[in-house]
Amino acid sequence: MFTLLFEVLSSTDKPEEMEWLLDQMPKWGIPMNALTYEILIAKVCRFGAAESAYEVFQEMKDVEHQPSVAAYASLVESLSKAGREDIAIQVLEEMETPSAEVYNPLVRNLVLAGKLGVALTQYKKMLE
């Protein structure tokens, strides 16, 4: 139920309401599940706060929830857009089997940033 409420709140442009719910969940004894973390990562990325999304991602892994490919892709795209390709590449390398869904936004953003050498290296890794 709370995941559904969280998802609905995350689709609005009122992050303060989502933040309020996040603050209330521990007070009510409701732990965050993997889906809640993924919704939060996507929303934080959407607001352009890549490093905050990375912190949520790390917290998700610390409590032993396995991020989905979509969570990796969202985070890698956000970090690479923010010029933090170093962290984006690190996140990508943490995946057991990185997919094109995760590599593509990284390579695209590296090309757009004029970092062609790094983009080519990552593209070659994707093809391996």
C-alpha positions as CSV (number, residue, x, y, z in Angstrom):
1,M,0.0,0.0,0.0
2,F,2.7,2.5,0.9
3,T,4.7,1.6,-2.3
4,L,1.6,2.6,-4.3
5,L,1.1,5.8,-2.4
6,F,4.8,6.5,-2.8
7,E,4.6,5.9,-6.5
8,V,1.6,8.2,-6.9
9,L,3.4,11.0,-4.9
10,S,6.5,10.5,-7.0
11,S,4.6,11.2,-10.1
12,T,3.7,14.7,-8.9
13,D,5.9,17.7,-8.9
14,K,5.6,18.0,-5.1
15,P,8.8,16.4,-3.7
16,E,8.0,17.7,-0.2
17,E,5.0,15.3,0.0
18,M,7.1,12.4,-1.0
19,E,9.8,13.5,1.5
20,W,7.1,13.7,4.2
21,L,6.1,10.1,3.5
22,L,9.7,9.0,3.6
23,D,10.1,10.6,7.0
24,Q,6.9,9.0,8.3
25,M,7.6,5.4,7.1
26,P,10.3,4.6,9.8
27,K,8.2,6.3,12.5
28,W,5.3,3.9,11.5
29,G,7.7,0.9,11.5
30,I,7.4,0.5,7.7
31,P,10.7,-0.4,6.0
32,M,11.5,0.6,2.5
33,N,11.4,-2.2,-0.1
34,A,13.4,-2.4,-3.3
35,L,10.5,-0.9,-5.4
36,T,10.3,2.1,-3.0
37,Y,14.1,2.7,-3.3
38,E,13.9,2.4,-7.1
39,I,11.0,4.9,-7.3
40,L,13.0,7.3,-5.1
41,I,16.2,6.9,-7.2
42,A,14.2,7.7,-10.4
43,K,12.5,10.7,-8.9
44,V,15.7,12.1,-7.5
45,C,17.4,11.6,-10.8
46,R,14.4,13.4,-12.5
47,F,15.0,16.4,-10.3
48,G,18.7,16.5,-11.4
49,A,20.2,15.5,-8.1
50,A,22.5,12.8,-9.3
51,E,24.7,12.6,-6.3
52,S,21.7,12.4,-4.0
53,A,20.4,9.6,-6.1
54,Y,23.7,7.8,-5.8
55,E,23.5,8.1,-2.0
56,V,20.0,6.5,-2.1
57,F,21.4,3.8,-4.4
58,Q,24.2,3.0,-1.9
59,E,21.7,2.9,1.0
60,M,19.5,0.5,-1.1
61,K,22.5,-1.8,-1.4
62,D,23.5,-1.4,2.2
63,V,20.1,-2.8,3.3
64,E,20.6,-5.7,0.8
65,H,18.0,-4.8,-1.8
66,Q,19.2,-5.7,-5.3
67,P,18.8,-2.7,-7.8
68,S,17.1,-3.5,-11.1
69,V,18.6,-2.8,-14.5
70,A,16.2,0.2,-14.6
71,A,17.6,1.6,-11.4
72,Y,21.2,1.2,-12.7
73,A,20.2,2.8,-16.0
74,S,18.5,5.8,-14.4
75,L,21.4,6.4,-12.1
76,V,24.1,6.0,-14.7
77,E,22.3,8.4,-17.0
78,S,21.8,11.0,-14.3
79,L,25.4,10.8,-13.1
80,S,26.8,11.1,-16.6
81,K,24.5,14.0,-17.5
82,A,25.8,15.7,-14.3
83,G,29.4,15.3,-15.5
84,R,30.1,12.6,-12.9
85,E,31.0,9.9,-15.4
86,D,33.7,8.6,-12.9
87,I,30.9,7.6,-10.5
88,A,28.6,6.5,-13.4
89,I,31.4,4.1,-14.7
90,Q,32.0,2.8,-11.2
91,V,28.2,2.1,-10.8
92,L,28.1,0.4,-14.2
93,E,31.1,-1.8,-13.3
94,E,29.3,-3.0,-10.1
95,M,26.7,-4.7,-12.3
96,E,27.2,-8.5,-12.8
97,T,26.2,-8.2,-16.5
98,P,26.0,-4.6,-17.6
99,S,23.5,-4.2,-20.5
100,A,23.2,-1.9,-23.4
101,E,20.3,-0.3,-21.5
102,V,22.8,1.0,-19.0
103,Y,25.7,1.6,-21.4
104,N,23.8,3.6,-24.0
105,P,23.0,6.7,-21.9
106,L,26.5,6.8,-20.5
107,V,28.1,6.6,-24.0
108,R,25.6,9.2,-25.4
109,N,26.3,11.6,-22.5
110,L,30.0,11.2,-22.9
111,V,29.8,12.0,-26.6
112,L,27.6,15.0,-25.9
113,A,30.2,16.2,-23.3
114,G,33.0,15.9,-25.9
115,K,34.7,13.0,-24.0
116,L,35.1,10.9,-27.1
117,G,38.0,8.8,-25.9
118,V,36.1,7.7,-22.8
119,A,32.9,7.2,-24.8
120,L,34.8,4.9,-27.2
121,T,36.3,2.9,-24.4
122,Q,32.9,2.4,-22.8
123,Y,31.3,1.5,-26.2
124,K,34.0,-1.2,-26.7
125,K,33.3,-2.6,-23.3
126,M,29.6,-2.7,-24.1
127,L,30.4,-4.8,-27.2
128,E,32.5,-7.4,-25.3
